[in-house]
Amino acid sequence: MTLPTATYRIQFRNGMTFDRACDLVPYLKTLGISHLYASPIFTAVSGSTHGYDVTDANEIDPALGGRAGFERLTEGLASAGMGLILDIVPNHMAASPENGWWRDVLAFGRQSAYARHFDIDWSEPLTLPQLGQDFEGALADGELRITVDETHGNFAFGYFETLLPLNPASYGAIANRLDDPVATRMVEAGAVTSGENFNRAMRDILFEGGDRAALRQKLDVLSADRDFVRNLHEGQHWRLTHWKEAARHLSYRRFFEVTGLVGIRVEDPTVFEDMHRLAIELVRHGKVQGLRIDHVDGLAEPTAYLDRLREAVGPDTYIVVEKILGASEVLPESWPVAGTTGYEFIAALSELFIDGGGLRILDDAYRALAGETGDLEAGRRIAKQLMVERNFAGETDRLVSIAAGIFPELKRDEIATALSELLIAFPVYRTYGDGGPLSWQDSSVLAATASQAMAQLDDRGACDHVLKLLEGKVEGDAAHEFRIRFQQLSGPVMAKATEDTLFYRYNRLLAANEVGGEPGKAPGGPEEFHRRMAERARLQPHGLSASATHDTKRGEDARSRLYALSEGADVFAQAVERWRDMNRPWLKDLPEGAAPEPNVEWMLYQALAGIWPEDFDRVHTEELRKRFTDYAVKAAREAKLRSGWTEQDAAYEEAVTTYAAALVSPDNDVFLEDFERVLQPFIAAGYLNSLSQTLLKLTAPGIPDIYQGAEGFDFSLVDPDNRRPVDHQRLKEWLDESGPIAKLQAAALKQRLVGIGLQLRQRQADLFAGGDYLPLKVTGNRRDHVLAFARVHKGDFAIVVAPRLMFGWLDPGVLFAGQEFWEDTAIAVPSPLHGLKADLVTGKTIEPGGSISLATLLGSQPVGLITPI
């Protein structure tokens, strides 16, 4: 296998096409990137902004440039000696009529060739939660109509822009009411054709002749007959429902809470082949060198899937999985992959850059202000209970029904209570039992879950029975289905409760509220970071090391700045009290209480601090205001306290956005002056944190992944803010700049550091792919302000020196502390590394010996990357 030395994530769509990506290849090559890492490129729904809503897994999206554009890109990469890693989506597809497989299922139901491709419960009609009200209300308001889909050539049920194909068996009822030759011929053809032949025949009839306008007019008249429309609806393979009903009842597995994404049964070999035909072809023809597997935890049988995929693409294809590892959790040993997409690396960074003492100060201030929401563990339980009992009530109820069928002696409510407590107690996304005994890790997880769940139960009987199902101790198809579906549900409950609810409620330090993070944990400092990197070198040395992705809660440099709030905790806490008083006129009294509440104010000040432009221009604030207020609305809805995605409170959201907008208003002079003044040392410390974080990602075990544009500074908020177009022209210009680092602006310095690190990785690939991770001892008065380690491999080595906790020690505009700060602090150098060395950041020579003085090394530069001469 040819391992990447560094990847660069490109978000296609939103203006990014194959040809635009091809234009970036020379720049990325110069930067030191070995592999372009592409977001999904297969055909997705019209206007898709991300590509995870695939409609055709075997077609390259024409909106991106199609197959021809893709070929130009891969040829450009090959000419530059670079590879391509492709993000594929095996768990779900778009539940859209644009999806040919889905459209066929809508028309032919369980008789469709694709009925078993989707994870559908065929014991009832397929539910389509697309209405803005119940069916009878939509019918009464004239929102439903019978029409012809001229694109595909079939009769359809129309709901605004959505056209749902009708069951051909119901065509006769339409023809009987119409005196129209086209309709009659469509009925006759429908009796003898099916699948694509049916679609082709319908199109031929529709366009060969006849007055289509007259047919549409007759259908409009027929649509006014509510009884006919109601009866026609009852004759379909599907039933339209109110979109809010999906949480309570849905006949297909969805991706998290997204009803527009339907689960795919890739555990079926035929479905696997159909879903991966083009992806495997691209790998076998040398167009693609690696695969990223989206949401592997959603699959029924992840291990079997990965084994099948590895067999199909061969041993030389680089594969990583999107997998969120919990505390102390490791990837299953049997998975034939290089590692994860790297969220655990972000969690390791937080151990290093969050100050424990300051975090306790923040905690005191936050709890006094936030009240009940300041209790993380209580909040976690409440959020998970909300997911189980409301947002995923339908999925939970289905599990209860399966268990009740297996254990008829148990009361349904007892099973429901036990199941709820197990889901609430689950400490990781899921286990991976698929028919055999559990692994040691899964057994340990289940034991801990059982202990916590049973502490909440008066009667353990039902819980014991459910645990037997999860342990694989009960035989039968129903028991197997329960086990699989529980494992597919525990992940969504965890993700939506934690990342998309709790992390918007519990706001002590937003930098810690990150995917895969644990905001309640006290930071372990250098010792914990060293431990995690040693483990990483042992378990997944070739997994990706991320500091930002399209799913992270904020850009990596915004997070780096917010880490510093833990160092200047008293400064920030006191400032928040002043700012709340300054902006009190913007609070609004509502029946449920003043808005925004203190907890949200605390969150808004942090979020704004993270994205605040150092060169804030009071004349041009519109873009910042729009980004910030959009974020405020999303945060309020994700928190699900006084507004939400399903039940929006317009008055509350208006109060929050008005307050947020006031924080960036050029007329808010007193606040803006104080905010900018207070922020200066946090900005400076944040810049240095960013450079240290970047150096660590480039050199620690794992393969560095650069999110688009993050080789410069990335002060984005959560999506969609982090999918804004990147100014690659400016990045190219910076890369062409020469001269000493002291002359570079901070963002260009970060890019320079990325180039230095990546080019070293290319020259010394074996050192970073297989080298040992060696923590280095630091002595002296400032030893707590630096991390040092070496990568060592067969005589080659690199020494990494990264400052930390530098809030208040940096002069304005200077990204290093000076010799007087470092005093006697030094790094102890093991004897094999004693020789003459050079620092790659500045070119300065490091004399031989058993120690490196930090006053000498870091007295005039931000970080150090040292190699032998």
N, C-alpha and C positions, 0 to 999 in steps of 0.2 A: 504494500500500500504506500502510495506517495502522500505523505502527510502535508497538510497546509502548514506554512510557517506563520501566516496571518490571513484573516478573512476580512472582507469589507461588505457590510450589509447594505444592499440597495433595496429601497422600497419602490417597486414599480407601481405605475399609475400616478395620478395627480401630476401629470406632465412628464413623468419619467418613462421613456420608451426604450426599446432595444438599441435604437440608433443613438439616443442620448447617452445610454450606458456605454456604448462602443466608443463614443468620443472621450469617455473618462479613462479608458484603459491605459493610455500612456501616462497619465497622471498617477493612477493607482500603481502602475509598475514602478515609477520613479519613487513613490512613497515607500514601497517595499511590500506591497500586498501580493500574496501568492494566489489567492482564490477570491473571485467575486462570489458573494453569498446572496442569492436572489430570493426575494419574496415570491409567493406563488405566481406562476406565469401562465397557467392553463386558463382556458376561457371561463370567465366569471360573469355574474349578472351585469347587465348594462349599467355603466356608471359606478361600478365597484371601486371603492377607494383603497382596498387592501388585498383583494384576490383570494380570500379564504372562503368566499361564497362561490365555489366552483360549479359551473353548469356542464362542463365537458372536460373530463380529466384526460381526454385523448386528443385535445386540440390546443395548440398554442394560441393564446388570445390575439385575435386580429387587432384589438385595440392597442396592443403593445408593439405591433409590427408583424405579427403572425410568424409563420415558420421561416419565411425569407429573412425577416428582421432578426430572428433568433439565430439563424445560420450566420448572418453577418457578425453578430456579437461573438459567437463561439469561435469563429475564424479569427476575429480580432484578438480574443483571449489567447488562442493557441499560438498566434504569431508572436505574442508578447511572452510566451512561456508561462501563461497563467491558466488556472483551472476555474471550474464553475461548480458551486454547491447550490443545489436546488431545494427549495422548501416545498414539500409535498404534503397533501392533506388527506390522509386515508380515513379519518374518523367521520367526516360528514361532507355533504354537498348542499347546494342551494335547493331549498324546497320551493322552487319557482317553475312556472310553465316554460321559462327559457331553458330549463334543464330537460333535454329530450327524454331521459329515462323517467323523470318525475312526471312529465306530461303524459307519457305512455301509461304510467300507473294510474293517473287521474282518469284516463279514458277507459282503460280495460280492467282496472282493479286487480284483484288477485290473479286474474288470467294474464296479466301483462308479463312479458318476458323479464321484466325488471322488478316484479313484485317482491321477490326475495332479496334484491340488492339492498333495499332499504329496511331499516329496523322498524317494521310496522307490526302492530298487533291487529291481525286480520280477523279477530273475533267480532269486530264491529266495523262499520264504515270508517274510512279514513277521515279524521277530523282536520279541518282547515281553519285555524283561528285567525281569520283575516278581517272580520267585520268590526266596525266601530260601535256596534250595538248588537242585540240579539237578532236572530234571523227574522222574526216576525216584525220587529221594528224596522229593519232594513227593507223588508218587503213593502211594508206600509208606506215608507218614505220614498218608494220608487228608486231605490239605490241598486236594485238587481234587474238585470235585463237578459233576454235571450238574443244572441247575436251570432255573427259568423266571424271566426278568426281567419282573416284572409291571408295571413302569413303562413299558417299551417294548413288551411283548408278544412276546417271542421266547425260544426256548431259548438257554441261556447256559452257558458254562463258569464256574464259581464258584471264586474263590480268595480266601478270607476275604471282605472286603466288595466286592471287585472282581467285576463280572459282565461277561464278554466274550461278545458275540453270536456264535452259531454260524453256520456256513455253512448256508443253507437246504437245500443238497443233502445235508446229513448228517441232516436231520430224519427221513428215512425209516428210517435205521438205529435211531433212537430209537423211532419208532413201532412198528417190527417187534418190539421187545423189550417193548413196553407194551400192555396191553389197556385202552386209554383213548380215548374218543371225542374228547376235546379235542385230544390229540396227533395223532390221525388227521386231524382237520379242519385243523390247523396245517400238516401235511404237504401236504395237497391244495391249500390256499391258497398255500403257498410255491412250488408248481410253476408258478403263473400270475401272480404279482405280484413286484414288486421295488421297491427304494428306499422312499420314504415310503409308497407304496401298500401295500407289504409290511408295514411297521410298523403301519399302520392296520388292515389285515386281521387281523394277528396279535392286536392288542389287542381287536378286536371279537370274535374267536373266544374269546379267553381270558375275557372278562368277560360274554359273552352267556349262558353257562350252563356246566354241568359242575362237577364238584367239584375245585376248584383244590388244595385241601388233599390230596385223594387223589392227584392228579397229582404233587404235590411229594413225597409219601411214596414213590410208585413210582420217582421219579427218584432219591431217596436210596438206595433199594435197588439201583438200577442203577449208581449211583456206586461201589458196593462192588466191582463187577466191574472189576478193574484192567486187564485185557486190553481190555475194551470201551472204557474211558476212554482208554487209550493209542491205540487205533485211531481213536477219535473225534477225538482231538487231531491225529492225522496227517492227518485229512481237512479240516482247517481251512486258511484262507488265511494263518494265522499260526502261530508256534511260541513257546510259553512257554520262557524261558531264565532261568538264574540272573542276578540283577541285576549281579553282578560281571563277567559275560561281556561287558557292553556296551562296555567299553574295548577289548576284543580283537575283537569282532565285533558289528556292528549293521547292519541292512539299511536304516536311514533316517538322514538327517542330523539331528542334534540341536543344540540350543542349548548351546554349550560342552560340558560333561559331563553336562548334565541330560537324561536319557532321557525324562523326563516332558514335554519340550517338543520337538515335531517340526518340522523345517524346512518352510517353505511355498514353493512355486515361483511367486512373484509375477512372475518374468520372463515367465511365460505370461500374455498379455493377458486371457484368460478368468478365470484365477485372480486376477489383479489386480483385475478388476471385482468378482468375488465377495467378495474380502477387504475392499474399500474402499467398497462400495455405501452403507452407512449413513454412514461418515465423510464421504464426498463430499456426500451429501445434507445433512448438518448444516452443512457449509461453504456450500453453494449457497443454503441457506435462511437464512443469516445467523446461525445459532446458534453457530458456531465461527469464530473469526477467525485462528487459527493452528494449526499442527501441529508436534509434536515427533516425529521418526522414530527409533524405538528400534533400536539395533544395526544401523545401516545397513551396516556392514562385513560382516554375515552374508549379505547378498544376493548372488545370482549376478552381477547386473549393476547396481550402485548408480546409475551415471550414467543408464542407460536407465530405471530405476525412477523416479528423481527427475524426469526429463523428462516421463514419463507422468503422474506425480502433479501436477506443475506445470500441465500442460495440462488436467488434470481439475478442479483447484481454482481456476485462473485466476491472474493476476499479482498480485492484491491480497492473497493469503493469505500470512501470515507463516509461514515454514518454517525450522526448525533441525533439525540432525541430531546424534544421539549419536555422536560420533566422537572417539576419543582420538588426538590429534596427537603424534607423536614429536618429538624435538629437531630443530629446523629444518624440520619438515614443515609444509606449508600445505595447506588444502583444495584439491581440484581446481578449477581455474578455471571449468570447464564446469558445475559443479553449480549449479542454479538455486535456491539457498538463501541465507538471510541469514547463516548461520554455524553454529557448533557450540553445544552446550549448556554449554560454558565451562570444561572442565577445564584448558585451557591457561592460563586466568587464575589458577587456583590455583597452577600451576607458576610463573608470573611473580611471585606474591606471595612464594613461598619464596626467590626471588632477593634479595628486599628485606629479609626479616625474619630470615634465618639469618646468623649472624656467622661469617665465614670463619675467623678466627683461633681462635675457640672451637670450631669444628667440627674443626679439626686436633687440639685437645686431647682432644675427645671421641673422635676416631678412635684416638689412642694408647691411651687407657684402654680403649676397647671392644675393640680388637684383642688387647690383653694378656689380656682376660677371655674373649673369645668364641672364640679360636683360629681354626680354619679357616673358621668361618661369618663371620668378620670380613673375608673377602676377597670383595668384592662381585662382581667380574667372574667369578671362579671359581664363585661361587655361582649367578650368572646362567646360566652354561653348564650346570651340573649340573641346575638347575631346568628348563631348556628341554629338555635331553636326557631328563629324566624324563617330560615331557609327550609328547614324540615317541615314545619307546620303550614307555611304559606307558599313560598316561592316554588318549592318542589313537592307540594302536597300530593300531586297526582302520581309522581314517581314513587313517593313513599307509600301511598295507598296501594299501588300495584304490588309492592313487596309484601305488604301486610296480607293482601289477598293470596299471594302464592304461599306464604307461610301458613296461613289459616287452612289452606287446602291440604298442606302436608301434615299439619298438627290440628285435626278437627277438635281435639279435646281442649284446646286452648281458646280462651275468649279473644275476640278480635281486638278489643281495646287494650288487653294485656300485651298482645303482640305489638300493637302500635306504640305503646309506651316504651317497651323494651327496645324496639327498633329505633325510636327517636333518641333515646339516651345513648345508644351505641353510636349513632351518627354524630351526635353532639360531642361525644368523648373522643372520637377518632382523631389521633394526633398528627396523621400524615394524610396524603391524598388518598391512598388506597393500598390494598394488598393485591397479590397476584396469583391467588389460587385459581387454577382452571381445570381441576379434575383430580389432581394428585394432592399429596400432603403439602402443607405450608412450609416455606423456607424458615430458617431460624429467625430471620429478621421479621417476617410476617407473623410468626408465632409470638414473638416478643411484643409486637405492636398490638396484636389481638388480646394478649394477656393484660397489657396495660389498659387497653380500652375497656375490657370487661370489668376490671377492678374499679375504674372510675365510674362506669355506667351503673354498676350494681350498688354503688354507694348512694345513688339517687333513687333506688327502687325499694319499695316495701316488700315485693314478692319477686324472687329471683327466677321463678320457674320458667316464665316465658323467655327471659333473657338466656337462660341455659340452653333452651331449645334453639334459639336463633344462633347462638354461638356454635352449636353443633353443625348447623348449615354452613356457616362461614369457615369452619375448620375442615369441611369436606367429610364429615362423619356420617352423613345421611346420603343414601343412594337414591338415584332416580333423576329423571329429566327435570322435574320441578325443582328439586334441590339444587341441581346444577344451575338452572336458570336464576334461582334466587341468589346464589353465590356470585354469579357473573354480574347481575344487575345491581346488587348491593355495591360491588366494587366500582361499577360505572357511575353510581350515584354519590358515593362518599367524596369523590374528587370535586364534582361541582358544588356540593354543599360546603366543602372546605374553602374552595376558591371564592365563591360568591359571598360567603360569610366573612372571610378574612380580608382578602384583597379588595373586594368591591363593596364592603359594608363597614367592617370594623376599622379599616385603615382610613376611612373618612369620618369616623366618629371619634376615635381615640387619637388625639392630635398632639400628644406631648412633644414629640420631635419627629417632624415629617420625614426627615432623612432616613429614619429607621423603618418607616412604613413602606417597605419595598417588597416586591414579589420575592418570595422565598425568605423574607426577613422575619425577625422576631423582636418587635419593638419593646417588649417587656424585659428582655434579657440584659443584664449588666454586661458591658463590653469587657472582653478578656484581654485586650491590649496586645502587645507584640507576642507574648507567649502563646495566646490562643491563635493568632494569625499564623505563627510558625507551625503550630500543631496541625492546623487545617491544611497548610500547604504541603507539609510532609505527607499527610494522608492523601492529598490530591495527587502528589507525585507517585504514590503507590497504587492508587485505585483508578484514576482516570487522567493520566498525564497528557492525554491527547484530546480531552474534552475542550470545548470552547470556554474562554474566560471573557465574560461580558462585563461591561460597566454601564451599558445602556442597550435597550432593545426597543422594538416597536410596542412592547407591552409594559415597560417599566413606568413607574408613576411620575417620574420627572427625568429630565436630562441629567447626565452624569455630573456635569459641572454645577448645576443647580443643587444637586445632592451634596456635592463636595463643599459648597458654600454653607449649606444648612448643617453639615456636620459641625461646623465651627460654632453654631449656636450653643452646643453643649460645653464649649470652652468658655464662652462669654455669657454663661447662663444668667448670671445676676444682671448684667448689662441689658440683655434682651428682656428679661422678665420685668425689670423696672421700666424699660422703654414701652412695653406693651401697655402697662397701666397708664402711662402718659398719653399714648396714642389713642387708647380707648376713650380717655377723657376728652381729648381734642376732637374726636370724631363722634362724640355722643349725639350731636345734633342730627346725625344721619341715621340713627336708630329709629325704627318705626314701631309704634304700639299696635299690636294685633290681638285679636281675641285670645289666642293661645299664648301670648306673652310677647315681649319685645323681640324684635328681629333686626339683625342677626343676634343670636344668643352669644354669651361670652366665649364659649367653646369654639364657635365658628369665627368670631373675631380673632382669636388666638391663631387659628388655622390660616386665616386670610393674611395676617401679617407675616407669617412664616412663608407662605406660598409666594407672596409678593417679594419678600427678601430674596428668595431663591432665583427669581427671574429678573430682578431689577437691573436695568442697564447702567453700567458705570457712567456712560455719557448721556444720561437721561436728558432729553430735550423737551422742555415744557411746552414747546410750540407744536410738537408732533407726537401726540400721545394716543392717537386713535387706535393704532395697531395694538399697543400694549393694553389699552382699555378693553378692546374687544377680546383679546386672548384671555385676559384676567377675569372678566365677567363671564365669559363662556365657561371657564374653569370653575368659577364659583357656583354656577348653576349645576354643572355636572357633579361637583362635590356634594352639593345639597341633596341631589337626587340619589346619589350612590349611598349616602348616609341613611336614607330611608327613615328619617326621624320626623321632619315636618313637611317634607315633600318627597317625591319618589318618581320613578319611571312609570309606574302604573297608576299612581294617584298623585297628580301634580297639584301643588298649592300655588296658584299664580301670585297671590298677594305676598306670600312668604318669599318666593323667588324674586319678585320685584324688589322687596326690601333688601334682600341679600345683594342683588346686583347694583342697586342704588348705592349701598354702602361701599361695595367693592369699587365702583366707578369713582366714588368720591376720593378714594385713596390715591388715584392717579390723576385727579383733576388738577390742572395748572392753577386753579383758583384756591386750592387748599394749601396756601403758602406755608403756614406755620408748621403743619404736619410734614410737608415735603422736606422742608429744611431740616427738621429734626430727624426724620427717617433717613435722609441721605447722610447726615452727619454720623448717626449711630451705626449705619451700615458699613462705613469705610473699613474699619478693621476686620469685619467679617468678610468683606469682598477680598481683601488682601490675603487673609488666611485661606479663603476658599480657592483662590488662584493656586496657592502653593499646595493645598490638598489635591487639586486637580492634577498638578504635575507629578506629585508623588503617586497618586492613584494610577496615572497613566504609565509611569515607569514600572510599577508593580505588575500591572497587567501584561506589559511587554516582556517581562522577565521571569515571572513566577511560573510554576508548573501549569500547563495548559496552553492552548493556542489562542492568542489575542484576537478578539473580534472587535472591529471598529464599526460602530453604527454610523450610518451615512452622515457626514458633516462633523462628527464628534472628534475627528483629528484636530479640528479647531474647537472652540468652546461651544457647548450645547446647553443652553439655559432654557430648554423647552419644558412644558408641562406635560401632563398625561395626554394620550391620544384624544382627539386628532391633532393636537398642537405639535406633537413630535413627528408628524408626517408632512410638515410644511416643506416646500422646496428648499433645497440646499444651494447656497451660492458657491458652486464649485469653481467659478471663474476666479473669485477672490482667493479661494484656497490654492488654485494653481499659481496665482501671482505670488502668494506668500512662499510657496515651495521654491520659486525661482530666486527668492531673495538670498543674498549671501551676507557674510559679515558675522561678527561676534554675537553671542546670545544676548548680551547686555543691551544691544541695540534693537532687539525684537520686541514687539508688543506681546502681551501675555499669550494671546490666542495663537499667534504665529510661533511663539516659543514652544507651545504645546505640540503644534504640528511638527516642528523641527525635532523635538524629542521623539515623537512617533517615528519619524523617518530614521533617526539614529538607531532606535531600538529594533525596528523591523529589518533594517539592513544588516545589523549584527546577527539577527536570527537567521537570515538567509546565508550569511557567511559561516555561521556556526550552528547549523541545523541540528546536528547530533547532540550538541551541548544542551539545547533547550528541549529537544524531543525526548532525550533519555538521560539527561544529567541529573545527578543527585541535588537535592535541596539541602543546603547547609546553613542553619542559623548562625549568625556571627554575634559574639558577645560585644556589648558596648559598655564602656566604663566612663566615669566622670560625672560632673554635676548635671549635665544635660542629657544623660543617657535615656531618659524617658521621652525625649523629643525626637527620637530617630529610630528607624528600623533598618537593620542591615542583614543581608544574607548573601550567600554565594551559590552559583550553579557550577557544578564541577563534573567533568567528564573526561577521563583518560588524559589528564594533563592540561586540558583546556579549562578555563574558568572565566566567570564574570562575577564581579562584586557589585551589589546593588545597595545604594544608600538613599533612603527616602525620609525626609523630615516629617514629623507629625506634631499635632497639638501646638501650633505656632501662633495662635491668636494673641495679639497684643505685643508680639515681639518683632514685627515687621514695620519698617518705615514706609510711608506712603510712596507707592510707585516702585518699591523694591521687593523682589521676590526671594530674598535671602536675609538672614538675620545678622550677619557680620561676625567677624572673628571673636569680638568681645563676648558675644552671647555664648559661643560654644566652649570657651574657656579650655578646660582640660579634657573635654570629651573626646574619646578615641574608640576606634574599632580594633578589636584584637584579631589579627590575621593569622590563620594556621600556617605552619611552616611550608606546606606545599605551595602556598600562594605568596611567598615572601619576595619573589623576584621583582624586577623593574616593571612598572605598570603605567598605564595612561588612562586618564579619564576621557571618555568619548564625548562628553557633553561640551567640554571646553578645550580638550586637547592637552591639558596640563599633565606633566609627568608626576607620577607617584613613586617616590624613592623606595628601594627595597627595605624590608624590615618587618617586624612583627606587629606593627600597629599603623593605623592611618588616623592622623589628626583631623578632626572635623573642623577645627578652626582654619586649617589649611585648605581642606577640601570644600567645605560649605560656606566659608567666610565670604565668598564672592560669586556663588552660584547656587541655584535652588536644589538640585539633586545630583547624585553621582552614579555613573555607570563605568566601572573600571575593568579593564582587560589587560592581559599581559602584553608586553612589547616583544 
